[in-house]
Amino acid sequence: MTTPQASLTRPDGSALRVLVVDDEAMLTDLLSMALRMEGWEVKTASSGFEALQVAREFAPDAMVLDIMMPDLDGMAVLQRLRQSGDDVPVLFLTAKDAVGDRVAGLTAGGDDYVTKPFSLEEVVARLRGLMRRSGTAHASGAEPILRVADLTLNEDSHEVTRGTSEIELTATEFELLRFLMRNQRRVVSKAQILDRVWDYDFGGRSSVVELYISYLRKKIDHGHDEALIHTVRGVGYMIKAPQ
């Protein structure tokens, strides 16, 4: 059963505000479209100095901030925001292999990060979680919970439990499990999983799907009498509750 996404607004009922900062126009356009579909108000900036100006005028509830920019990088933007007393939640965009950037960003006062390339759904989910945890967002409607039998996944907080046990997942494992749970009792192919979870990053190598399915099985099904993740030979994979 999939519980519908809760609508997020400011506590007074007005639309949440998100500032997207990246020097790639196509990327900011895509992110802006996805965030506006959530009902949020979106402004964009293509440089660090512009981001600081827009942040002062717009007073965003969250910011999506690229680390690598030509004039003032994301770290410097964050530093200036924090020095001015602005504690807006910041979601960093980082290069795929820039582990040092991620650590430095979180240490400097960033709240979360996603690596490029990423799915738009992941950015939306991370922003929802950031704004809920910071108290700037008010949820109306149902909680964003996915359930299959005694397995529960919270799309906002990224918490996963089976029964009474918490399950620690990597970002990729979480995305894979979420995709399976959103399509429970439906067989999804390796190609569909690659397209949804990895986009173009792995160049269509289906072996990575098998590897991550095995990771999930060890964390989700190991030690339980009833398995939830099933292989449909020659077709793909499916998650379903025991009969």
N, C-alpha and C positions, 0 to 999 in steps of 0.2 A: 504494500500500500504506500502510495506517495502522498504526503501531506502537502498542500499547496504552499507556495512561498508566502511568507508574511509580508505585507506591504509596509515599507519603512518610510517614515516621515520625521520631520522635526517634532519635538514635543508639542508645539503649538498647532501641528497639523499641516504646516507649510512644507514645500518640497525641500528635500535635502540638497545641499550644494556641493559639487565636486569640481575641483580644478585639476585638469589633465595637462601635464607639462612634458613635452617631448619635441625634439626638432624634426621628427619625421611626420609630415603632414598627413600621410595616409593612415598612420597609426593613430594619431589623435582623432582623426575623423571616425575611424572604426570604434575606438573606445567611447567617443562622445555619443555615437549612435546607440551603442549597447547600454550606456548609462541612462540616456534619455528614455529608453524603453522601460527602465525601472521607475520612471516618473520623476527622475531627479533633474535638477537644474545644473547645467554643465557650462563651464568656461574653459578655454584652452590658452596655453602659452607655449611659445616655441623656443624660449631661451630662459636662462636663469634670472636675469634682471627683469624680464617681462613677468616672470612668475611671481617675483616679490611684489611688483606693482599691482598685479591682478589680485593677489592674495590680500593685500591691504584693502582694496576696493570691494572685493567680492565676499570676503569673510567665509571661505569654504568650510564645510563640515568634514571634509577629507580631501587629500591630495594624492594624485598618482604622479610620481616624480621620477623621471629618467635620471640615472646617475651621470651618464656621459652626454654632456652638452657643450657646444663650442665656446660660450663666453664664461658662464659661471656654472660649475657642475652641481649636480644634485646635492652633494655633501655640503658645499658652501651655501646653497640655498637653505638647506635644513638648519645649518648652524646659525644663519642670520635670523631665520624664523624663531628659533628657540631663544636666541639672545634678546629678541624683541618681546618675548613673553607669549608668543603664539605657540600653543601646544596642539595644533591641528594634527589629527592622525595622518601619517604619511605611509603610503605604499610605494616602495621603490621598485623601479624596473631595472633589471641588471642583465648583463650579458650572460650567456649560458654558462661559461666556465669561470666567471669572475667571483670566485669564492671569497677572496679578500674584500671585494666591494660589498658583498652581502654582510659580512661580519662587521666591517667598518660602518656601514649604514645603520645597522641595528644598534651598534655601540654608540653612535653619534646621536641617537634619539629617534631613529626611524622605527616604525611599528611593525612592518612586515615587508616582504619582497616577493616578487615573482620573476622568473627568468624568461628571457626572450628565446625562442618564440613561445607564446602562451595562448591559452584559450580565453576568449572573452568571458566565458562563464566563470572561469577561475578568478579573473580580476573582479567581477561583480560580487562573487561569493566572499572574496577576501575583504572587499570594501564594506560589504554588509556586516561582516564580523567586526571589523575595526570600529565602525560607527556605533554598533550596538554596545561593544565593550566600553567605548569612551563615554557613553551616556548621551551622545548627540542625537541618536536615532531612537524613535519610538516605534514599536512593532504593533500593527493591528492585524487581526486575523490569526491564522494558525501558525504554529512554529514550523520552521523549515526542516522537518524531520523525515527521513526515509527509513522504512522498516521492512525487513524480511525476517519472519519468525522472531527470534530473540536478538537479531542483529539490528542495531540502530546507528544511523549516521546523521549527524547534525551538519547541515551545509554551511551554517554561519560560523559556528565555533570550531569546525573540523574535528569534533570529538566522535569517536567510534567506539561502540561497546557491543559485546556479545554476552548476553546474560548480565552478570554483575561485573564482568571483567572489562577493563579499558584496553583498547588495542591501539598501539602506536603504529602509524603508517607514514611512509614518506609521501611527499606531495604527489608523485606519480601514482603510487599505490592508491592514494585517496581518490584521485581522479578516475582511475580504472574501476574501483569499487563503486563509486557514485554512478558511473555510466551503467554498470551492470544492474545496480539497484533501481535506477530509473527505468530500466527495461526488464524488470523481473518477469520471469516465466516466458521471456522472449529470447530466442537464440540470436546472438549477435556474432558476426563473423570477425575474423582477424582483421580484415580490411576495414570494417566499420570501426573497430577499436583503435586501430592505427590512426584513422582519420580523425576520430573524436578526441583521443587522449594525447596523441603525439603530434597531431597535425602533419607537417611535412618533415619533422625533425629527424626521423629515423629512416627516411627514404624508402618506406614500404617494407622494411625487413620484419617479416612476421615472427621470426624466432624470438624477438624481444617481447612479443605478446605472451608466448608460451612461458618465458622466463618470469614475467611479472604475475601471470596467473598462478605459477607455482609459489611465488612469494606470498600472494594473498591467501592461498590455501593453507600454508603453514601458519599464518597469523589468524585466519578466520575459522578454519575447520579443524585444525589439529587439536586433539584432545576432546573432541565432541563426537557423540555417537552418530549424529546425523550431519552429513555434509550439505552445505548450501550451494557451493559452486560446482557446476557440472560441465563436463565436456560432451558435446554432441559431435561424434566423430564425422569428419569430413565437412562439417558445417561451421561450428564455432563453439561458443560458451554461453552458459545461462546460469542465473542465480534464481533459486526458488526455495520456498519453504517446504519442509518434509510433508508428505501426504499424511 
